Amino acid sequence: MEKLELRSTDLITDNVGKLAELFPNVVTESLDPDGNVVRAIDFDLLRQELADRVVEGPQERYQLDWPGKRAALLAANAPIAKTLRPVREESVGFDTTKNLFIEGDNLEALKLLQESYLDKVKLIFIDPPYNTGNDFLYADDFAESTAEYLKRSGQVDEQGGRLVANSESNGRFHSDWLSMMYPRLRLARNFLTSDGSIFVSCDFHESANLRALMDEVFGASNFIAEFIWQHSVQPKGYSSTVSVHHNTILCYRRSEEFALQPLARTDEHNRNYRNRDDDPRGPWRAGDVRNALPRPKLRYPLETPSGNLIAPPDNGWRWSRETMQAKIDDGEIVFNADETAITRKIYLDTVQGRAVESLWQGADVGVTRDAAREIKSLFDGKQVFDTPKPTKLIEQIMWIAGVGAGDIVMDFFAGSATTAHAMFSASAKDGEHRSFILVQVQEELASDSDAAKAGYANLAQLAQERVRRAGRSLISEDANPAWDRDIGFRVLRVDTTNFSDVFRTPQDTDQAALDLSTMSLKEDRAGEDLLFEILISWGLDLTLPVAVETIEGADVLVVDSGVLIACFADVVTTDVVTAIARRRPLRAVFRDSGFPTDADRINTEQIFTQMAPSADVRAI
C-alpha cells in the first residue's frame, strides 16, 4: 500500500511540466546547489520564445547549440504577411477533393496552415535535404527583427524565398542545415494530433544532429525508434571506401497517446505454427517456460499432473505459481509422457500481427531501384526524379503510425510526391479514405534533366504531375469498392497578401463583429483569392467546398453550405444582407467599401442581430 503524501503539491515541478508541454525545447539539465544534475528551465531560451528579437544568454547548460539557433527560433515565431491563393488550373477535382498541394516555401506554408490544421495531422513524413554538400537549402534570413522579417516576407516588397547550395566549404555547413530544419520542425509539432507521429528520413551526414534536434523539439521521452532502411543492394564505390546501403528514419510521437501498430503477418511468418496434436484451438508453436533474466522469486518446484516435482531453471520460471497452474489447467502448458519435458503452446489465434523491427529490408519495403521503376512506369520510361522513395516504404510508415479513415498525412518536403502516391495506394487497398497535405517549393529543374526536357518548369509542377498520373494508374486497377476514389488535390500557392496598404496580417486585425477597416485589394486578386485569406485567418479547413451563388443580384461565395458566406460586391444592398442573414450562416464577411454609407454598415449589424444572432459577422 502506498503512503499518503502529507504535504502540499510541488508547484515548481508542476510548472516545469506545464512549460515542457508548451515549449519542450526550454527543458534542460542543470546543477543544483549540491552539484546534482536536475531538470531545469532554460530561461534564456524561454525569453526567446516570448521575444520578437534575438535574445542573448550566456548561461552554460546541456543542449544542442549552433551559431544562428536563436535567430532560427525567431524565424519560427515571427508572423508573415502572406496568403495562399487557389490555383484551379493546376488542381484536380478542386471542388470535391480533400487533398492539398501547397506551392511555395514550406516555412511560410506551415505558418499559414497553423490555425486550420492545428492538432489535426495524424502523420508527418518528410525527406529533407541530407546536407551532402550538393543539396539546396532554404536560405532563410534570420538576422533580423520581427518588423524586418515582416517586410522581407511580403508586407512591402515582393521578395520571395531563395535556394542556395550548401557546400562543405561553407564555414556554417552544419549550422545552416540546423537553422533550416529547426523552425520547420517546431512548427510541424503543432500540427500533430495527440496520438500522431513524425518520421524524418536522413543519412549519415546529419543523422546525429537530427536526433539531438528532434529530442529538443519533441522531447527525448517521445522518441520511438531509429529505423534503418536498406535503400540499395548493389555495392558501389571502391574497396577502400564503405559502400553505404542505408538511410536512417527517426520516429517521434506527439504524446504518450501514440500507439505503434504491429505489422501484418504473412504465410512466411506463420510457417512455424502447426497443429501436431489436433489441438482444437488450432495451429501453435512451442515457446519457452524459462525466464530469460534471473528472477529468484520465480524459482519454485513445479508440481506435475501426477504429483512429481520439477526443479526450477536457474533463472526461474516465466510466471508465478498461480499463473503457471492456470496455464497448465487451460492446456497452454503440457508435459511429455514421462513428465520430464515441458512445452508451452503459443497459439496462432493469440498472435496480433508482428512486432515492428528496427531494420527494414529492401526486399520488404523496396529500394531506390524499385522507386525508379515506379517513376519510369508513370513517365513513359523517363527517370524524371533523382532520388525518389519507394511507395512501399511510405505505406509501411503509414501502417505502423496507425493512419486510418479520416486521417491526414503531411509531407512538407514533398519532392517526388511519393507520400501522395503511397496514400492513394493504401486507400485503394483497404478502402479507407485518407487525405494529404503536400508542400513543395518551386525549385528550378536542371536544364539538362529529363524533366526539363519534357517541359516541366519546376519541381512543384513535376510533383503535381506525378500525383495526377499515380491517381489515374490506381483508379484504373481493381481497387477496394469502399474507396471513395478521391485522387484529386487542391493547389494553393504561397503569395503576398491580397491587401496592398496594410502592415499587418489578417489575424492581427480586430476580431470584433463589424470592426470595419478599409483595406485596398490588389488589382490582380479575385474574390476567391480573398476568400482563402479569410479561411486562413479564421482557421477553417482549406478543402471545404466553395460554391458561387447569386443572391439578390450579387455574386457571393458560399463555403460548405453556410459555414461561411462572403460577399465582395462593389455595392452591398440591404436586400443582399437580409437574404444572407436569412440563411443563418455561421460566419459572414463583406467588403467594407461595398457599403454606401456608415448607416448601411450599422444596419447590417442590426439585421444579423435580429435574423442570425449567432453569426460571426465581419467586414474587410
Solvent accessible surface area in square Angstrom, and as a share of the most:
residue,aa,sasa,rsa
1,M,239,1.07
2,E,164,0.74
3,K,189,0.80
4,L,148,0.74
5,E,116,0.52
6,L,157,0.78
7,R,190,0.69
8,S,102,0.66
9,T,88,0.51
10,D,83,0.43
11,L,119,0.59
12,I,134,0.68
13,T,78,0.45
14,D,58,0.30
15,N,78,0.40
16,V,21,0.12
17,G,30,0.29
18,K,134,0.57
19,L,46,0.23
20,A,17,0.13
21,E,105,0.47
22,L,118,0.59
23,F,45,0.19
24,P,20,0.12
25,N,7,0.03
26,V,0,0.00
27,V,40,0.23
28,T,15,0.09
29,E,80,0.36
30,S,34,0.22
31,L,119,0.59
32,D,39,0.20
33,P,142,0.89
34,D,123,0.64
35,G,47,0.46
36,N,83,0.43
37,V,99,0.57
38,V,60,0.34
39,R,138,0.50
40,A,22,0.17
41,I,13,0.07
42,D,2,0.01
43,F,128,0.53
44,D,17,0.09
45,L,6,0.03
46,L,25,0.12
47,R,130,0.48
48,Q,0,0.00
49,E,17,0.08
50,L,135,0.67
51,A,30,0.23
52,D,66,0.34
53,R,145,0.53
54,V,57,0.33
55,V,16,0.09
56,E,129,0.58
57,G,21,0.20
58,P,133,0.84
59,Q,93,0.41
60,E,163,0.73
61,R,38,0.14
62,Y,159,0.61
63,Q,62,0.27
64,L,35,0.17
65,D,90,0.47
66,W,19,0.07
67,P,86,0.54
68,G,28,0.27
69,K,8,0.04
70,R,39,0.14
71,A,13,0.10
72,A,0,0.00
73,L,0,0.00
74,L,4,0.02
75,A,2,0.02
76,A,5,0.04
77,N,62,0.32
78,A,4,0.03
79,P,50,0.32
80,I,6,0.03
81,A,0,0.00
82,K,15,0.07
83,T,0,0.00
84,L,0,0.00
85,R,53,0.19
86,P,20,0.12
87,V,8,0.05
88,R,98,0.36
89,E,146,0.65
90,E,36,0.16
91,S,18,0.11
92,V,46,0.27
93,G,41,0.39
94,F,11,0.05
95,D,68,0.35
96,T,114,0.66
97,T,1,0.01
98,K,77,0.32
99,N,0,0.00
100,L,1,0.01
101,F,0,0.00
102,I,0,0.00
103,E,6,0.03
104,G,6,0.05
105,D,14,0.07
106,N,0,0.00
107,L,3,0.01
108,E,13,0.06
109,A,0,0.00
110,L,0,0.00
111,K,27,0.11
112,L,10,0.05
113,L,0,0.00
114,Q,27,0.12
115,E,113,0.51
116,S,0,0.00
117,Y,6,0.02
118,L,81,0.40
119,D,71,0.37
120,K,98,0.42
121,V,0,0.00
122,K,24,0.10
123,L,0,0.00
124,I,0,0.00
125,F,4,0.02
126,I,0,0.00
127,D,37,0.19
128,P,4,0.02
129,P,28,0.18
130,Y,36,0.14
131,N,0,0.00
132,T,46,0.27
133,G,12,0.11
134,N,123,0.63
135,D,36,0.18
136,F,104,0.43
137,L,6,0.03
138,Y,19,0.07
139,A,22,0.17
140,D,26,0.14
141,D,54,0.28
142,F,23,0.10
143,A,94,0.73
144,E,23,0.10
145,S,33,0.21
146,T,21,0.12
147,A,55,0.43
148,E,94,0.42
149,Y,5,0.02
150,L,22,0.11
151,K,106,0.45
152,R,37,0.14
153,S,1,0.01
154,G,3,0.03
155,Q,19,0.08
156,V,97,0.56
157,D,52,0.27
158,E,129,0.58
159,Q,82,0.36
160,G,34,0.33
161,G,48,0.46
162,R,118,0.43
163,L,47,0.23
164,V,67,0.39
165,A,63,0.49
166,N,4,0.02
167,S,45,0.29
168,E,116,0.52
169,S,105,0.68
170,N,50,0.26
171,G,84,0.81
172,R,95,0.35
173,F,19,0.08
174,H,85,0.38
175,S,13,0.08
176,D,41,0.21
177,W,0,0.00
178,L,6,0.03
179,S,2,0.01
180,M,2,0.01
181,M,0,0.00
182,Y,0,0.00
183,P,0,0.00
184,R,0,0.00
185,L,0,0.00
186,R,34,0.13
187,L,15,0.08
188,A,0,0.00
189,R,19,0.07
190,N,45,0.23
191,F,0,0.00
192,L,0,0.00
193,T,29,0.17
194,S,52,0.33
195,D,48,0.25
196,G,0,0.00
197,S,0,0.00
198,I,0,0.00
199,F,0,0.00
200,V,0,0.00
201,S,0,0.00
202,C,0,0.00
203,D,13,0.07
204,F,129,0.54
205,H,53,0.24
206,E,1,0.01
207,S,24,0.15
208,A,81,0.63
209,N,39,0.20
210,L,0,0.00
211,R,84,0.31
212,A,38,0.29
213,L,0,0.00
214,M,0,0.00
215,D,40,0.21
216,E,22,0.10
217,V,3,0.02
218,F,1,0.01
219,G,16,0.16
220,A,67,0.52
221,S,90,0.58
222,N,20,0.10
223,F,56,0.23
224,I,47,0.24
225,A,20,0.16
226,E,72,0.32
227,F,3,0.01
228,I,48,0.24
229,W,1,0.00
230,Q,47,0.21
231,H,23,0.10
232,S,18,0.11
233,V,92,0.53
234,Q,99,0.44
235,P,96,0.60
236,K,99,0.42
237,G,65,0.63
238,Y,184,0.70
239,S,124,0.80
240,S,105,0.68
241,T,82,0.47
242,V,130,0.75
243,S,35,0.22
244,V,44,0.26
245,H,46,0.21
246,H,77,0.34
247,N,14,0.07
248,T,8,0.05
249,I,0,0.00
250,L,1,0.00
251,C,0,0.00
252,Y,0,0.00
253,R,45,0.16
254,R,41,0.15
255,S,34,0.22
256,E,142,0.64
257,E,117,0.53
258,F,15,0.06
259,A,59,0.45
260,L,71,0.35
261,Q,65,0.29
262,P,56,0.35
263,L,15,0.07
264,A,59,0.46
265,R,63,0.23
266,T,70,0.41
267,D,127,0.66
268,E,109,0.49
269,H,63,0.28
270,N,39,0.20
271,R,149,0.54
272,N,80,0.41
273,Y,21,0.08
274,R,130,0.47
275,N,55,0.28
276,R,127,0.46
277,D,75,0.39
278,D,125,0.65
279,D,18,0.09
280,P,137,0.86
281,R,103,0.37
282,G,15,0.14
283,P,55,0.35
284,W,18,0.06
285,R,90,0.33
286,A,59,0.46
287,G,19,0.18
288,D,63,0.33
289,V,10,0.06
290,R,142,0.52
291,N,25,0.13
292,A,92,0.71
293,L,123,0.61
294,P,96,0.61
295,R,118,0.43
296,P,107,0.67
297,K,191,0.81
298,L,21,0.10
299,R,113,0.41
300,Y,11,0.04
301,P,62,0.39
302,L,8,0.04
303,E,101,0.45
304,T,6,0.04
305,P,99,0.63
306,S,81,0.52
307,G,39,0.37
308,N,86,0.44
309,L,119,0.59
310,I,36,0.18
311,A,79,0.61
312,P,28,0.18
313,P,26,0.17
314,D,126,0.65
315,N,46,0.23
316,G,0,0.00
317,W,8,0.03
318,R,107,0.39
319,W,41,0.14
320,S,43,0.28
321,R,134,0.49
322,E,128,0.57
323,T,54,0.31
324,M,1,0.00
325,Q,83,0.37
326,A,59,0.45
327,K,37,0.16
328,I,25,0.13
329,D,108,0.56
330,D,96,0.50
331,G,27,0.26
332,E,29,0.13
333,I,3,0.01
334,V,54,0.31
335,F,37,0.15
336,N,65,0.33
337,A,113,0.88
338,D,94,0.49
339,E,28,0.12
340,T,102,0.59
341,A,49,0.38
342,I,37,0.19
343,T,41,0.24
344,R,44,0.16
345,K,11,0.04
346,I,28,0.14
347,Y,8,0.03
348,L,49,0.24
349,D,89,0.46
350,T,73,0.42
351,V,38,0.22
352,Q,140,0.62
353,G,22,0.21
354,R,62,0.23
355,A,79,0.62
356,V,28,0.16
357,E,111,0.50
358,S,66,0.42
359,L,89,0.44
360,W,8,0.03
361,Q,77,0.34
362,G,5,0.05
363,A,96,0.74
364,D,85,0.44
365,V,1,0.01
366,G,3,0.03
367,V,15,0.09
368,T,49,0.28
369,R,139,0.51
370,D,44,0.23
371,A,1,0.01
372,A,25,0.20
373,R,143,0.52
374,E,43,0.19
375,I,0,0.00
376,K,86,0.36
377,S,90,0.58
378,L,23,0.11
379,F,7,0.03
380,D,120,0.62
381,G,50,0.48
382,K,92,0.39
383,Q,52,0.23
384,V,13,0.08
385,F,9,0.04
386,D,139,0.72
387,T,109,0.64
388,P,7,0.05
389,K,16,0.07
390,P,1,0.01
391,T,9,0.05
392,K,101,0.43
393,L,0,0.00
394,I,0,0.00
395,E,25,0.11
396,Q,26,0.11
397,I,0,0.00
398,M,4,0.02
399,W,129,0.45
400,I,0,0.00
401,A,1,0.01
402,G,27,0.26
403,V,9,0.05
404,G,17,0.16
405,A,71,0.55
406,G,60,0.58
407,D,34,0.18
408,I,27,0.14
409,V,0,0.00
410,M,0,0.00
411,D,4,0.02
412,F,0,0.00
413,F,17,0.07
414,A,6,0.04
415,G,23,0.22
416,S,13,0.09
417,A,0,0.00
418,T,8,0.05
419,T,1,0.01
420,A,0,0.00
421,H,19,0.08
422,A,0,0.00
423,M,3,0.01
424,F,1,0.00
425,S,11,0.07
426,A,15,0.11
427,S,1,0.01
428,A,9,0.07
429,K,134,0.57
430,D,57,0.29
431,G,9,0.08
432,E,67,0.30
433,H,47,0.21
434,R,13,0.05
435,S,11,0.07
436,F,0,0.00
437,I,4,0.02
438,L,0,0.00
439,V,0,0.00
440,Q,11,0.05
441,V,21,0.12
442,Q,69,0.31
443,E,51,0.23
444,E,148,0.66
445,L,30,0.15
446,A,61,0.48
447,S,102,0.66
448,D,108,0.56
449,S,33,0.21
450,D,61,0.32
451,A,1,0.00
452,A,29,0.22
453,K,147,0.62
454,A,52,0.40
455,G,61,0.59
456,Y,35,0.13
457,A,63,0.49
458,N,30,0.15
459,L,28,0.14
460,A,0,0.00
461,Q,62,0.27
462,L,0,0.00
463,A,0,0.00
464,Q,0,0.00
465,E,26,0.11
466,R,1,0.00
467,V,0,0.00
468,R,50,0.18
469,R,57,0.21
470,A,0,0.00
471,G,0,0.00
472,R,128,0.47
473,S,37,0.24
474,L,22,0.11
475,I,61,0.31
476,S,90,0.58
477,E,104,0.47
478,D,154,0.80
479,A,17,0.13
480,N,43,0.22
481,P,126,0.79
482,A,74,0.58
483,W,10,0.03
484,D,80,0.41
485,R,87,0.32
486,D,25,0.13
487,I,28,0.14
488,G,5,0.05
489,F,0,0.00
490,R,0,0.00
491,V,0,0.00
492,L,0,0.00
493,R,77,0.28
494,V,18,0.10
495,D,37,0.19
496,T,7,0.04
497,T,3,0.02
498,N,0,0.00
499,F,9,0.04
500,S,65,0.42
501,D,86,0.45
502,V,16,0.09
503,F,107,0.45
504,R,90,0.33
505,T,2,0.01
506,P,19,0.12
507,Q,96,0.43
508,D,83,0.43
509,T,32,0.19
510,D,90,0.47
511,Q,85,0.38
512,A,56,0.43
513,A,54,0.42
514,L,19,0.09
515,D,57,0.30
516,L,49,0.25
517,S,36,0.23
518,T,99,0.58
519,M,22,0.10
520,S,54,0.35
521,L,37,0.18
522,K,42,0.18
523,E,181,0.81
524,D,98,0.51
525,R,31,0.11
526,A,64,0.50
527,G,32,0.31
528,E,30,0.14
529,D,10,0.05
530,L,1,0.01
531,L,0,0.00
532,F,0,0.00
533,E,4,0.02
534,I,14,0.07
535,L,0,0.00
536,I,15,0.08
537,S,28,0.18
538,W,42,0.15
539,G,17,0.17
540,L,18,0.09
541,D,40,0.21
542,L,0,0.00
543,T,6,0.04
544,L,25,0.13
545,P,60,0.37
546,V,11,0.06
547,A,47,0.36
548,V,103,0.59
549,E,58,0.26
550,T,94,0.54
551,I,15,0.08
552,E,110,0.50
553,G,70,0.68
554,A,10,0.08
555,D,96,0.50
556,V,1,0.01
557,L,18,0.09
558,V,3,0.02
559,V,0,0.00
560,D,54,0.28
561,S,109,0.70
562,G,13,0.13
563,V,29,0.16
564,L,0,0.00
565,I,2,0.01
566,A,0,0.00
567,C,0,0.00
568,F,25,0.11
569,A,23,0.18
570,D,113,0.58
571,V,89,0.51
572,V,3,0.02
573,T,63,0.37
574,T,63,0.37
575,D,87,0.45
576,V,2,0.01
577,V,2,0.01
578,T,30,0.18
579,A,14,0.11
580,I,0,0.00
581,A,0,0.00
582,R,147,0.54
583,R,110,0.40
584,R,147,0.54
585,P,4,0.03
586,L,106,0.53
587,R,51,0.19
588,A,0,0.00
589,V,2,0.01
590,F,1,0.00
591,R,66,0.24
592,D,4,0.02
593,S,72,0.47
594,G,1,0.01
595,F,8,0.03
596,P,90,0.57
597,T,71,0.41
598,D,94,0.49
599,A,68,0.53
600,D,40,0.21
601,R,52,0.19
602,I,100,0.51
603,N,50,0.26
604,T,3,0.02
605,E,78,0.35
606,Q,100,0.45
607,I,20,0.10
608,F,6,0.02
609,T,88,0.51
610,Q,146,0.65
611,M,54,0.24
612,A,3,0.02
613,P,89,0.56
614,S,101,0.65
615,A,16,0.13
616,D,46,0.24
617,V,7,0.04
618,R,41,0.15
619,A,9,0.07
620,I,25,0.13
